[in-house]
Amino acid sequence: MPLVTRVTDLIGRTPLFELAATSTGTRLLLKLEQFNPTGAAKIRMAREMVLDAERRGLLRSGGHIIESTSGNTGLGLAVVAAERGYRFTAVVDHHACKDKLRAMRAMGAELVFVADDGDDNLATSAREDLAEAMAAARPDAYFTEQHNNDANAVGYYSVAEELLEDVERVDILLSSVGTGGSLFGTATRLRELGYPAKVIGVEPVGSIAFGGEGGPYWQSGTGTPPGATIGTAVDYSLLDEGLKVTDVDAFATARAVAAELGLMIGGSAGGSVHAALSRLDEFPAGSTIVTLVCDGGEKYLDTVFDDEWMADRDLLDPTAEAEVRTMLHQYTPAARRPVALAEAR
Ligand SMILES: Cc1ncc(COP(=O)(O)O)c(C=O)c1O
């Protein structure tokens, strides 16, 4: 790798990890986006939204970026703002993971909370209204509005390009949907490059993008809570199937993957991996399925990986974790199977 001079030079070229394989040659590959700076995929789109605003004259030297964020978008924007000399205000709620908020502050972001301390409900809609109002009141401010910003999806075109450098084709792209940017941006670019993949979106039970009853959920950074509007980055025309995963299954999967493989994935990736593993045998033989791991598990040590936090919310489920471990054993790729001692000698 050449010498780099900016943190954003480190974005991308994230590893592809073979998590599971069936006897029919179907395999589940994880694009480990936690290897980006900030430990998340979102920095790809944060950079693209700022560059796009500069190109369109919406953001001028020394200007002010405002965004509503559950954490990872804010982390990405904090990096880009620091590098390019902008002021950045993140409109957040107490549902966001504390470490993400602390890291944003460390990188010079200003935090504005929509709810009082102690209220840890997801407040996407209130956050967006406040961010919009704040931006409207300041002449030098630009609301990046990730849910309705075309640059969000464009920020993930590089994911598709990197995938095609690593594998011959992607048959199924199965990943979580929050704003929709990462799944639909990657799918759009795969299609443009002549490799259309089947697109399967995953959201938490309680999220409303794929219909069904709305309600609370704990998976962070993903889904659309009741009351929030679904933005233009969710491109239903590209969606082949929309699935829902419970918090219990999503978190049990993140915990089982950590314990079995030493790989820490976040709760939303846990949801996608659960959906993929549960259906692995149903996909056509020889399929290559790719899931984006939007962030790593290290951000959730106080929540998903904390037994007390999990038990207090009725999320701890040893049976669900055991079921995931069974699937991981059943689908262990040949290259990872333990070599018998006699064979090794
Ligand atoms: C933790 C987490 N889950 C899921 C997603 C998917 O979000 P989106 O649909 O907004 O690209 C993201 C964003 O990258 C995220 O940070």
The ligand as an SDF file (V2000), in Angstrom:
LIG
                    3D

 16 16  0  0  0  0  0  0  0  0999 V2000
  -24.6500   -0.6640   12.0110 C   0  0  0  0  0  0  0  0  0  0  0  0
  -25.2490   -0.4630   10.6520 C   0  0  0  0  0  0  0  0  0  0  0  0
  -26.1790   -1.3130   10.2140 N   0  0  0  0  0  0  0  0  0  0  0  0
  -26.7380   -1.1970    8.9990 C   0  0  0  0  0  0  0  0  0  0  0  0
  -26.3700   -0.2100    8.1330 C   0  0  0  0  0  0  0  0  0  0  0  0
  -27.0220   -0.1490    6.7790 C   0  0  0  0  0  0  0  0  0  0  0  0
  -27.4310    1.0960    6.5530 O   0  0  0  0  0  0  0  0  0  0  0  0
  -27.8360    1.7750    5.1970 P   0  0  0  0  0  0  0  0  0  0  0  0
  -29.0170    1.0320    4.7120 O   0  0  0  0  0  0  0  0  0  0  0  0
  -28.1620    3.1300    5.7170 O   0  0  0  0  0  0  0  0  0  0  0  0
  -26.7240    1.8090    4.2260 O   0  0  0  0  0  0  0  0  0  0  0  0
  -25.3870    0.6820    8.5430 C   0  0  0  0  0  0  0  0  0  0  0  0
  -24.8460    1.6410    7.6240 C   0  0  0  0  0  0  0  0  0  0  0  0
  -23.8310    1.4000    6.9820 O   0  0  0  0  0  0  0  0  0  0  0  0
  -24.8270    0.5750    9.8360 C   0  0  0  0  0  0  0  0  0  0  0  0
  -23.9030    1.4290   10.2690 O   0  0  0  0  0  0  0  0  0  0  0  0
  1  2  1  0
  2  3  1  0
  2 15  2  0
  3  4  2  0
  4  5  1  0
  5  6  1  0
  5 12  2  0
  6  7  1  0
  7  8  1  0
  8  9  2  0
  8 10  1  0
  8 11  1  0
 12 13  1  0
 12 15  1  0
 13 14  2  0
 15 16  1  0
M  END
$$$$
